[in-house]
Amino acid sequence: MVRAFFFVAGTVAFTLGIAGVLLPLLPATPLFILAAACFARAYRPFHEWMLGHRWLGPMLKEWYQHGSLPYRTKVVAIVTMLVSFGLSILLVVTQPWLQALLAMMALVLAVRLYRIPSRDRPTAPR
């Protein structure tokens, strides 16, 4: 029963991750990390396929081994997230309080994502 739950959760996360590659509103990187974690518990062959994948594998291995993300991945994620939030604020949401809430969420998420370490880019001394 637990394996079935993780398999379904992994499948949903993977599917949303694929959609996130095409749609800037969905964050693909965390969805793929979640899918890999679910498949590690539910269906080992798919987990190993993800780790060996040409595009997903390096990012997932970096996350598992070092708790970091490649710098380019972070920058692309932050830019696409800010663009999608900005378009939502300008074109979709009309209430000022909701626009402010979305702007604050975007800022918090961007800072949080930026603070994830990147081994391929040295950090500035504090």
Secondary structure in CASP SS format (residue, H / E / C, confidence):
PFRMAT SS
TARGET T0000
AUTHOR 0000-0000-0000
METHOD secondary structure of the structure
MODEL  1
M C 1.00
V H 1.00
R H 1.00
A H 1.00
F H 1.00
F H 1.00
F H 1.00
V H 1.00
A H 1.00
G H 1.00
T H 1.00
V H 1.00
A H 1.00
F H 1.00
T H 1.00
L H 1.00
G H 1.00
I H 1.00
A H 1.00
G H 1.00
V H 1.00
L H 1.00
L C 1.00
P C 1.00
L C 1.00
L C 1.00
P C 1.00
A H 1.00
T H 1.00
P H 1.00
L H 1.00
F H 1.00
I H 1.00
L H 1.00
A H 1.00
A H 1.00
A H 1.00
C H 1.00
F H 1.00
A H 1.00
R H 1.00
A H 1.00
Y C 1.00
R H 1.00
P H 1.00
F H 1.00
H H 1.00
E H 1.00
W H 1.00
M H 1.00
L H 1.00
G H 1.00
H C 1.00
R C 1.00
W C 1.00
L H 1.00
G H 1.00
P H 1.00
M H 1.00
L H 1.00
K H 1.00
E H 1.00
W H 1.00
Y H 1.00
Q H 1.00
H H 1.00
G C 1.00
S C 1.00
L C 1.00
P C 1.00
Y H 1.00
R H 1.00
T H 1.00
K H 1.00
V H 1.00
V H 1.00
A H 1.00
I H 1.00
V H 1.00
T H 1.00
M H 1.00
L H 1.00
V H 1.00
S H 1.00
F H 1.00
G H 1.00
L H 1.00
S H 1.00
I H 1.00
L H 1.00
L H 1.00
V H 1.00
V C 1.00
T C 1.00
Q C 1.00
P H 1.00
W H 1.00
L H 1.00
Q H 1.00
A H 1.00
L H 1.00
L H 1.00
A H 1.00
M H 1.00
M H 1.00
A H 1.00
L H 1.00
V H 1.00
L H 1.00
A H 1.00
V H 1.00
R H 1.00
L H 1.00
Y H 1.00
R C 1.00
I C 1.00
P C 1.00
S C 1.00
R C 1.00
D C 1.00
R C 1.00
P C 1.00
T C 1.00
A C 1.00
P C 1.00
R C 1.00
END
